[in-house]
Amino acid sequence: MYRYDEIDKQFLADRTAEFRGQVERRLINEITEEQFKPIRLMNGLYLQLHAYMLRIAIPYGSLRSRQLRMLAEIARTHDKGYGHFTTRTNMQFHWIKLREAPDIIDKLATVDMHSIQTSGNCIRNTTADPHAGATAEELDDPRVWCEAVRQWSSVHPEFSFLPRKFKIAIVASLKDRAAVRIHDIGLYMRRGRNGDLGFEVAVGGGLGRTPYVAPTIRQFIPAARLFSYLEAILRVYNRYGRRDNSFKARIKILVASLGVEEFARQVEAEWEKIGEGSDLPDTELARIRGAFTPLPFETLPASSSAFEEARLADPAFARFVRNNVHPHKQPGYAIVDVSLKAIGETPGDCSAEQMDLIADLAERYSLDDVRVTHEQNLVLPHVRLDDVPTVHAALAAAGLATPNVNLISDIIACPGLDYCALANARAIPIAQHIAERFADQDRAELIGELKIKISGCINACGHHHVGHIGILGVDKKGEEFYQLTLGGSGAEDAEVGKILGPALPENRVTDAIEQLVEVYLRERQDGERFLDTYRRTGMAPFKEAVYADVH
């Protein structure tokens, strides 16, 4: 895992000192809230419904134990005892006092963390496969490339004030666990014809009021030429992006308006002008890669008698293994998902006590490594098979062993109207009600993979457009209604869902989900997922079930 060097540390010290000075000016009304707004946003500080919210960057979702413990400390000391993990793999604290924000940022700097560029019209936190460095599927560790992007993009003089916010995701396997095609730039690591590493480049994805799946503009760019190509993309966007209209300012609108071929042509032309001078020097890549030191894996047998005995003896552990434990590239190890979706709880929330526990487990059992997923869960990526039963027992005692990863109660939900000033409707209670309706674990496993995603407004922070079932909160004359979509996917088969029908009142949503599930169970063939059945049958049987009694 990358560790900050002296240049990184000095950069953070200077930035935090500057921010403290600006906060002091705001507190004595030397600057207005409107003048302070762009300053605070570039440092991740939002003003929400009830208080300031601080968004903390977790680059490519990777945390060390000491960093997670610091987040726990901030939750206890400066918030209400918990934090919220987001679909950008960041941490949000929703009850921050402005006068304490500089102290929080100083604390973060002591553990190589910050909140820079977690908001504003800049390149945001770059995300990656949460199984990076642990799965045998990958061609290279994508976190190395994410870190290179982080260093390249932080306070970049040309790209700090883009037409709109900008998001990048990178994966290095055929399995997409980072929702790559709903990003402004999505990078898939590939091998060229001669075996060299490079990237397939997709540009122009995004959700919000005009959702798009990013089209590929280049099938292969050699890894050595990646950064000049990224610069070319951003220059074209910076030049032509709609700064006159915030609703049309994202790069997805530019790609769609120009057309994929014309946009790609302009990028290629710009790339030719740039040449190789802007590419990452081999020495810099080696420096960054060197920080990701090889992990001290033990030489272990591929199977574990302790693991198998526990699975046979304990049905709860066996269920946890089926749903939350995945193969590791190193024999004798496993990847363990930690669900933050306990039935009835707020998706993505984690208490200070739970953070401390996970930090302890990571330090003792996972080589001091924790990951955050874009689906608002955590991962212990390097657990010995022998230790998985012990880890499970500790998680269970803390309410963190819910065996529901990728099942119907593993719901993505934005904070919604409970916190956000932009929201039209609540998202958290809807997620809780659905999870409670499908709390029976046998039934949840019978249903199988079903991704429900909920947003409280059209900005789509809950990724509802790419849910197998998506739920969007809308306002109808002061009342909260919810529009359902079907058939979306944020995975390697990315697709934007289609609207099922008229929006439903809050008290109809959970029943509607039940009806959709019943249609799926009736119609599915040969072990199909919900998404497979929907794609085969089309919308009609699902729509009929939900709206049959509507006249």
Order of alpha helices (4+ residues) and beta strands (2+ residues): alpha-alpha-beta-beta-beta-alpha-beta-beta-alpha-beta-alpha-beta-beta-beta-beta-alpha-alpha-alpha-alpha-alpha-alpha-beta-beta-beta-alpha-beta-beta-alpha-beta-alpha-alpha-beta-beta-beta-beta-beta-alpha-alpha-alpha
